[in-house]
Amino acid sequence: MILTYDIETMIKINDKYKMGLGYKDYILVGLYDGKKYKQFNSLEQMLYFIYEKYKEVIYLYGHNAGKYDNLYLLDAIKNIRISRCNIEIKNLIVINSNLNYDIKFSNRKIVKVRDSIQLMPASLDNLLSSYNITTQKLKMNYSKLYEWHEIEKYLYNDVVGLHKLLKTFEIDINNILKDKKINIEKFRTIASLSFNILKNRYLDGGLRNYMTKEHEDYIRNAYHGGRVEVFKRHGYNLNYYDVNSLYPFVMANYEYPTGKHFFTNNPLAYYRHLLGVCKVKVYYPYQNITMLPHKLDKLYFSYGIWTDYYTTPEIIKAESLGVKFKFISGIFWTKRENLFSKFVNDFYKMKVNSTGSKKQIAKLILNSCYGKFGQKRFTDEIISEQEAYEKGFKINEYEKLGSYYTRKKISYKNRYINPIYAIFITAYARLYMFRFIEKLGFSNIVYMDTDSIVTEKTLPDCYISENEIGKFKLEHSIKEGIFISNKLYAFMKNDYEYIFKLRGMDKDTRENMTFKKFKSILNDNFSFKKKRLLSFKENFRRININHDSFVNTVYSTKKINSKYDKRILHDDYSEPIFIKDDLSTSLP
């Protein structure tokens, strides 16, 4: 059974209330089961109610709760006492900093505490609007004071709207899939749900990973992410293009390794006719924009001499650009196939021809599944002190976090984790984008972010389409643009319309940002104070805070550096950084 909940935390000022991060003076809790809405003045009251009212297993969802509400709930569980009943926290895990866990009562009642943002990764107001939910999120300004009844109405809409959203999400997915019902409660993330659909409905459970641990660890070195780079800090009359579903496009239109695999110390004999991953020493001559990624403290696209791992299509393309390689070893597959075209074509057609929630769901399923192939083999195992002693765990193998213990748990048992597909999907995507860098001309590229490109030049009409997969759509015509660093930019569309991407900035700073202020960062550093809630682990690793509580806030000064360290920036152009991790003195 699905229940949704949310909390608002407040302080009181002159008979009114101010909502805010980390406040503890006043708390308002909303709970909805699809029929009845209940309101409480504490999380303890909500837990008592759930214990008394519901008999079955409960899935308790809050939106973006894994970093906020679920921490408050942990605090409440420490304080609650129910006669003839013990309460325990079980299966506590952290997924992308989001806290999930189970609440177990001694009479075997289970409450599974989840975060709906992991299934529907977007803000609640955007989701409610795009899914056409009748109960919309109300607008509130956290810098203002409100009457109690105004906050009650705001909370009601959030909790009831989220429940309607989850049920719509589940109904639409099952209408899409038709034959076999899926319960969304069984999936913590949209990636796991999407991967389940791909694996069981399109691949017949296939594409299992038969690599040894050593071979899998070897090819994972070639798993590089998308290209995000600033090529010019400032520009006028720019075009911002976005690829229609880049990763689904390369999934549908390229071939992937299949069949048996083998390791060799003589990759030269195979790399031109078999798909695989090679360990190579790279000799990359100077070019204004290079194509091979190299991971150091961050992902660079540089020139120079280094050793790394790449897919065979990347190596072949780089050779055509004059790059030299010394081959060291490789792993190759005996066959190649187009594996994902039906999956992509079905859901892309649905995305293009649908509206509202079905359109959003099709988009999520398309873009979320590939990463499961490359999922990491380790998880953060977190156990209570009581559980550690009951199961005889060796405490010296764990890091102590208050009354909990944690360690990295590594397992290679899941044979559906098969990183070769994630490696090739991301490699093909980078190659596809580099093709358009070449078409547009190196000197015309201003900024890139994985599947988007900002350029001084216009793409020919044959590459432009609003809906055709793999083609570009013109997202913005930019009168003036400022690009500070990765995912940190602003541009003026016209004299009154501005677009900001302000990664890392807090809400107040974002709301008060102006184009003029942002432009000033080009010549001077920018800093601001940011209030945030400590994560579950950080809470215990910090000193001088209250370790008896899971809810602690800190103020930190965030600095936006006017310098950019992934390329060498000049007034109106930039150059790649030279990297040399070899004793050689020159390129061959």
Secondary structure, 3 states (H helix, E strand, C coil): CEEEEEEEEEEEECCEEEECCCCCCEEEEEEECCCCEEEECCHHHHHHHHHHHCCCCEEEEECCHHHCHHHHHHHHHHHCCECCECEEEEEEEEECCEEEEEEEECCCCEEEEEEHHHCCCCCHHHHHHHCCCCCCCCCCCCCCCECHHHHHHHHHHHHHHHHHHHHHHHHHHHHHHCCCCCCHHHCCCHHHHHHHHHHHHCCCCCCCCCCCHHHHHHHHCCCCCCCEEECCCEEEEEEEEEECCHHHHHHHHCCEEEEEEEEECCHHHCCCCCCEEEEEEEEECCCCCCCCEEECCCEEECEEEEEEEEEHHHHHHHHHCCCEEEEEEEEEEEEEECCCHHHHHHHHHHHHHCCHHHHHHHHHHHHHCHHHHCCCCEEEEEEEHHHHHHCCCCHHHCEEECCEEEEEEECCCCCCCCHHHHHHHHHHHHHHHHHHHHHHCHHHEEEEECCEEEECCCCCHHHECCCCCCCEEEEEEEEEEEEEECCEEEEECCCCCEEEEECCCCHHHHHHCCHHHHHHCCCCCEEEEEEEECCHHHHHHCCCCCCCCCCCEEEEEEEECCCCCCEEECCCCEEECEEECCCCCCCC
